Amino acid sequence: MKKGINHIVALVACLSLMIVACADDEDHTIPSMRNYSEGYLKSCLKDKGWKCVEAHEVKSDGSFDKKDYWEGVYEESPDQYMFLPDTIVTFTLIEDYPLEGYTKDTYTFNEATNQLSSSSKEIFKVLTVDENTLKVIKHNGVDENGKDIYLYSIYRTMTPEELSNYKSNYIYDIERLDKNYPLLPEMIRMMDEDFSYCIAPKGWKFVEAHKVMWSKRYDKNVLVTSPEEEAYMPMDYIISSSSIMILPHKKDTLKSYQPITIKYSYRPNSSSIVYDGGTLFYIHGLTDDTLEVVIDLPHDKQQESSQLFCLYRRMTKEEVENSLEDL
């Protein structure tokens, strides 16, 4: 009898293991979509931040992949959200920069389709929602074969600290990015003879500087530096075919520097002026009368940006002569 009981216990244990193993192998199913009124939805969402805690790619049969979609994904991450009564704020990390930014828009909810949209564009379809959890289906672009990718994503409410961090760190308005932070002009590619004709022998007067942002854009606001700041500001240059005279600033604008003359060479592949101590600047724009360059800031003078985008104009003959007389 005891032997029979032991046999049954062992069989039950074996079946249990088999059931667990089968359950692990089965595809997950997406929860059914529930109907909600717009009032109820907004009451759940408003005045809260919503953080994505997991996401899974939806398969063609309606199930979803067990692996978290964002695990190990390079240069992509899920959007996070904050809802006001009629406004959705989307926090987006553009990892290619990297840039932490946001977009803000009014939103609507279609009670018949469960579509939550802004500017007539669907953001996601709501599956289930309550005061703490939001489950949605979200379109996430297309794969290499042109097939649409849909994600089953689960969000939870952020803690007050988490929401405060997103509001403090995601400060760049992505919709105004081109206006506030234009793209740097592409580096000019030219041969040695073209460079010599355009840039030398000439004097170049510094006009204005802008902070380089994320190595690809610049702040449209002109960088203003007062004499009291002791901050690094670009010098004026007199450039010949083989040397550059770096001119000091006037004493009434910034502290005075001693003029120096250095030998340089031009590198077409990187559009740069180099000398024995490093790179003087990278050329991004050049005409007979204007020069646009990116300058690396000295290591001991770094500010919020490690580079400046600088605009120069060609000096008149009289300005060059006067600058040399003042030395």
N, C-alpha and C positions, 0 to 999 in steps of 0.2 A: 504493500500500500504506500509506504513511504517512498519507494522507488517510483511509483506512478505519479505521486504528487510532485516530486522533483522534476519528473519529465514534463509535466504540464507547466510548471513554473519556468523551466528553461525554454519551452516552446513559446510561451507568452512573451518572455524577454526578447526572444529572437524576432517575433512578429513586431514587437514595439520598435526594435532597431530598424526593421525593414520599412515600417511606416514612416519613421523619422527620415530615413534616407530617401524614400520616395518623395516626401514632402519637400526636402531640400532640393531635389531635382526638378520639381514641378515649376512651371512658369508662374510668376506672381500675377495676380489679376488687379486691375484698377478698380477702385471703389465706384459704385454707381453715382451718377450725377443727381444731386437733389435740387429741388426747386426752392428758390428763396425770393422774397420780396426785396426790392431795392432798399427799402427802409431798414430791414433786418440786416442786410449785408453791410450797409454803411455803419450801422450801430456796432457791428463787430469789428470793422476795420479802422474806423476813424480815430485820430489822435494816437496812433500806435505805429511803431516800426515793426516790419516783418522780415525775418531772417530765414534764408533757405538753409534747411538742415540736411536735406537729401534730395536727390533727383535721379530719375531713371529713364532711360530711353524707351519709348513705347514701340513695341513690335507690331508687325502687320496684322497679327491675330488678336490684337487688343490687350495682350499681356505686356509686362514690362521687364526689362533686363534687371536682374538682381544687383548688379554692380552699380555703385554710385557713378553717375555720368561724369561728374566733375573730378573724380579721383584720377590724378596723374595727367589731367588736361593742361597743356602748355598754352600760355597767352590767352586764356579764357577763364572766366569765373562767372558765377550767377549774379544777376542783379538782385538788390535788396530794395525794399519799398518802405515808404512812409505814407500814410493816408491822413489827409485833412478832410473836413466834411465833403467837399466837392473836388478836391485836388489830390493827385497822386504825385509823389516825389520818388523818382527812381535813382538809386545810388549805383553808379557804374564804375568799375575799375577797368580802365583801358591799360592792359598790362604791357602793351608794346611801348608805352612811353617811359615809365608807368605814370598814369594820371588818375587821380581820384576825383570824379566829377558827379554831377547830378543833372537831371532834367525834371522839369515841373510842368504839369498840364492838368486841365480839368478832365474828369473821367465820367463815364456813364456805365450803367449796368443794364443789360437787356434781360429782363426776367424770363422771356420765352426761350432764349438760347444759352443763358448763363455767361454771355460774353461780357467781359469787362474791357472797355475800350477808351482810348483817348485820341483826339483828333481823327476820328473815324478809323482808327487802326486798333485791331484787337491786341490787347496785352496778354491776356490768358482767358481760359474758360474755367469757371469755378466749379469744382466737383463738390466739395464740402467746406463749410466754414463755421467756426464758432468763435468765441472771444479769445481763444488761445491758439488755434490751429487753422491753417488755410491749406487746402489741397487743390491743385490746379493742373490743367493741361496747357502747356506753353509751347508755341512754335519756336524752334531754335536754329533757324537757317536750313541749309541743305548740305548733304554730304558730297563727296567727290564725284558721285554719279548723278548729281542733280536731284536726288531724292530728298523730300522734306523730312526734317528731324523734329519729332515731338517729344517733349519731356513731361513725365509725371513728377511734379515737384511738390514738396511738403515744406511749408513755412510755419514758423512759430513766432509768437510775439517777442520782440526784443525787450530786454530789461531797460530801465531808464538810463543806465550807464552806457549800454550798447548804442542806444539811439542817440545819446548825447555825443558819443564818439563819432558816429557817422555824420552828424550835423556839423561837427567841428572840423573833421578831416576832409570830407567830400565837398570842397568849397568852390570848385570850378564849374561854371554853367556851360555844359557841353553844347547847348544850342547857340551860344555866343562865342564859342571857342575861336572861330575864324576871325571874328571881329575884334575880340580882345587880345588874342594871341596868334597873330598871323604866322603862317609857315615861313621859315627862312627861305630866301631865294636859293635856288640850287647853285652849287659851286660851279664857277665858270671853268671850262676846260679849254686851254689855249696853249699853243706852242711857245717856246722861248722867245722867238722873234716877235710874236704878237704881244707878249707880255712886255718886252723891252720898249716896244713902240707906245703902248698904252700907258704904262705906269712910270717909266723913267725916260729921260731925267725930268722929274717934276717934284714940286712940293705939294704936300697933301695936308689940308687943315681939318682938324677934328671938328665935327659939327654936333653930333649927338650920339648917345649910347642907349641901348636897351638890354634888359636882362634876357639871356637865352633861357628858355623854359623847356625842360624835357629833351634837350639836345636837338629839337626839331622846330621849335617855335620861339617867338620872342614876345615879350610884353610890349604892347603898343605904346605904353606910357614911357615918356622919356625919363631916363635915369638922371635925377638931379642930385648933385653933390656939392655941398658947401665947403669952403676952405677949412672950417672947423672939424670936418669929419675925418680929415687925414686919409681919405679913401683913395684907392687907386682909380685914376682916370687915364684914358688913352692919351698918348702924346701926339704931337704933330711930327710929320716925317718929310725929309728931303731925300729923295731916292735917285741914285745914279744907276748906271748899268751894273755896278759891282758892290756898292756900299750904300748904307742908309745912315743918315744923320738923324738921330732922335732928339727933338728939340724940347727944352724944358718948358713947363707952364709958366705963365706970368705970375709974379709974386702976389698980385692983387686978386687972383682967382683961386690958386691952389699953392701949396708949398712948392718952392723952387727946386728943380732937379738940375743937375749938371748935364749938359749935352754930351752925347756919346756918338761915336761913329763906329759902325760894325760892318764887317764883310758879310754878305749874304749870298744865298743861291735860291733859285726858284725851282720848285718841283711840280711839273705839270700834272703828275698822277694824283696828287693831293691838293692841287691849287694852293700851295702854301709857300710862304717866305720863311726860310729856315736859316739859322746861323749857328755858331758854335755852342751857344747856350740853350738851344731848343728851337721852338717855332714862334715866330713873331706874330703872324696872323694867317688866317685862311681866307682866300678871296672868294666872295659870293656874288659880287656884282662889280662891273668895271666898264666905264665909258671914258671918253676923253676928259670929262670934267667931274665925274663922280666915282667914288670907290666905296664898296660895301664889304666889310670884313668881319670875321669872328675872331675875337682875341681871348686867349686863355688868361684868366686872372692869376697873378702870382700866388703861390701856395700860402704865403704868410698874410695875404690880403683878401682871402676869400670871403665873399658875402653870401647872400642867399643863393646866388647863381655862381657857377665856376667859370662862366663865359659871358662875354658881352658881344652884342651885335652892334657894330659901329658904322656910322656914316661919315664920309669925308668928302670935301670938295677940293677941287684943284686950286692951289694958290696962284695968285697973280704974280707976275714977275717982280712987281714992287714988294709984295708980301714976302717973297723968298729973300730978296735983298735986305729988307728991313729985319727979318728974323736973323739973318747972318750977322748983321751989324749989331744987333742987341746982345750977341753972345760975348 
